[in-house]
Amino acid sequence: MTAPADVFWRDPRLGSPERVDLSVGTLDYHAHGSGPTLLFVHGYLVNANIWRKLVPLLGDRYRCITPDWPLGSHRTALAPGADLSPRGMGDLIAEFVERTGLDDVTLVGNDSGGAYAQVAAAHHPDRFVRLVLNSCETPQCSWPPNPGGFGLLKRAAAHRITHRALYQPLRLPRTWRWPNTYGWLAKSPIEHAVMRTYVGPVITDRDIRRDGRAAISTVSAAHVRRAADQLARRDTLPVHLLWAESDRVFPLQHAVAYAERLGAELTTVPGSYTYTAEDQPELMAAALDGWFSSGA
């Protein structure tokens, strides 16, 4: 079954739609603004729409690149057998930078996108000038994270039938605020038009679901710990941590310890859960501006 058209809607505030051919298939992305490049990496079962409120606040000063990473809510399925393990995703991010000719790239990762960003930066440090970790996995976290019951995602992905069955309740909007769906990730409800683009593809499109399963079935905290070891040994890639003060999935105390280990600056965002670009986009934009203006 093919997903209905409304699940492929993207907010026009993201900018111009673009596509790039990579070694494993075609990736859709949006580009907006000019200046130093911000490359955003979202987490599992969301897409570029998660940045729709943030991009307009930054586009007059930065070039904002917001891909639909192949994590279950994307528009175009990759080739069967594409490596979407954490290391494969890290390589995919680096390949995207190369194929699109981006330079002066700050990598901004949220939720599990922050874990993938750490893997990409650890293995391809020459591709990036700065790394921003935004409420995501740290070496002290599990992946998938235990708070909220997200560990079930990987267990269900062991078989395509259980993986498909797990997401069928998301057909009902009342399930979107459950702790183990999006209720502990966004403090305020996300509008239905956006939520349909998050849950629609994994429910209705077999090939998109296959990509999502390939990604979630292979995650492990060991990948973040190895990446953290490499990042901690380098002093050439500035790292900043931007954390939701009320994060219920990625504890703030983990971020404090990680920032100390990396010698990184940590800024907290009040009034937000994990999706700070959703709950407090103005505060997130101000934090990014502050780091850039300080020359860090």
Secondary structure, DSSP 8 states (H G I E B T S, - for coil): ----GGGG---GGG-EEEEEEETTEEEEEEEE--SSEEEEE--TT--GGGGTTTHHHHTTTSEEEEE--SSSS-SS---TT---SHHHHHHHHHHHHHHHT--SEEEEEEEHHHHHHHHHHHH-GGG-SEEEEEEE--TTS-SS-TGGGTHHHHHHTTSHHHHHHHTGGGGSGGGGGSIIIIITT-SS---HHHHHHHHHHHHH-HHHHHHHHHHHTT--HHHHHHHHHHHHH-SSS-EEEEEETT-SSS-HHHHHHHHHHHT-EEEEETT--S-HHHH-HHHHHHHHHHHHHHT-
